[in-house]
Amino acid sequence: MPQLEITYERSSVGRPERQKRTVRALGLTKLHQTVRQPDNESVRGMIERVRHLVSWREVEEESA
């Protein structure tokens, strides 16, 4: 299943509370942190809400 690699690029200081909560819901807590989330509609919707604060790319899940 494809995943998205999301990197927290710009600070949410001074942004609306909703955007701060969205960044946190994506699992991002520190600037330049990168997390992997499943590629689904809800995660893509969250990225769309804070697209000016994050960067992302599609990655394939490595098999263990």
C-alpha positions as a printed NumPy array, in Angstrom:
array([[ 0.   ,  0.   ,  0.   ],
       [ 1.442,  3.408, -0.922],
       [ 2.272,  5.852,  1.824],
       [ 2.915,  9.561,  2.019],
       [ 6.079, 10.983,  3.52 ],
       [ 5.166, 14.341,  5.063],
       [ 7.746, 16.896,  6.227],
       [ 6.93 , 19.829,  8.514],
       [ 8.533, 22.779,  6.671],
       [ 7.08 , 26.005,  8.102],
       [ 6.027, 26.907, 11.635],
       [ 2.376, 27.086, 12.626],
       [ 3.029, 29.925, 15.096],
       [ 0.542, 32.702, 14.405],
       [-1.67 , 30.407, 12.355],
       [-5.3  , 29.575, 13.198],
       [-5.825, 26.916, 15.862],
       [-7.445, 24.607, 13.304],
       [-4.229, 24.494, 11.266],
       [-2.164, 23.824, 14.396],
       [-4.435, 20.907, 15.305],
       [-4.235, 19.538, 11.762],
       [-0.418, 19.561, 11.814],
       [-0.5  , 17.772, 15.173],
       [-3.043, 15.219, 13.868],
       [-0.629, 14.358, 11.061],
       [ 1.872, 13.383, 13.766],
       [ 4.139, 16.378, 13.298],
       [ 5.527, 18.086, 16.399],
       [ 8.869, 19.638, 15.378],
       [10.037, 21.586, 12.339],
       [11.769, 19.515,  9.646],
       [10.337, 16.325, 11.143],
       [ 9.234, 13.697,  8.625],
       [ 6.495, 11.142,  9.21 ],
       [ 4.851,  8.465,  7.097],
       [ 1.087,  8.24 ,  6.863],
       [-1.131,  5.964,  4.768],
       [-2.204,  7.373,  1.415],
       [-5.94 ,  7.818,  1.905],
       [-8.535, 10.544,  1.465],
       [-8.494, 11.758,  5.069],
       [-4.709, 12.233,  5.175],
       [-4.737, 13.937,  1.774],
       [-7.484, 16.25 ,  3.047],
       [-5.39 , 17.202,  6.065],
       [-2.383, 17.878,  3.825],
       [-4.557, 20.092,  1.628],
       [-5.569, 22.161,  4.683],
       [-1.942, 22.848,  5.659],
       [-0.209, 22.573,  2.267],
       [ 1.561, 25.899,  2.913],
       [ 3.233, 24.436,  6.038],
       [ 4.261, 20.966,  4.844],
       [ 5.824, 19.198,  1.894],
       [ 4.99 , 15.629,  0.928],
       [ 5.789, 12.858, -1.516],
       [ 4.472,  9.41 , -2.3  ],
       [ 6.595,  6.425, -1.264],
       [ 6.14 ,  2.693, -1.49 ],
       [ 6.054,  0.783,  1.767],
       [ 9.15 , -1.364,  2.222],
       [ 8.454, -5.041,  2.838],
       [ 9.87 , -6.393,  6.085]])
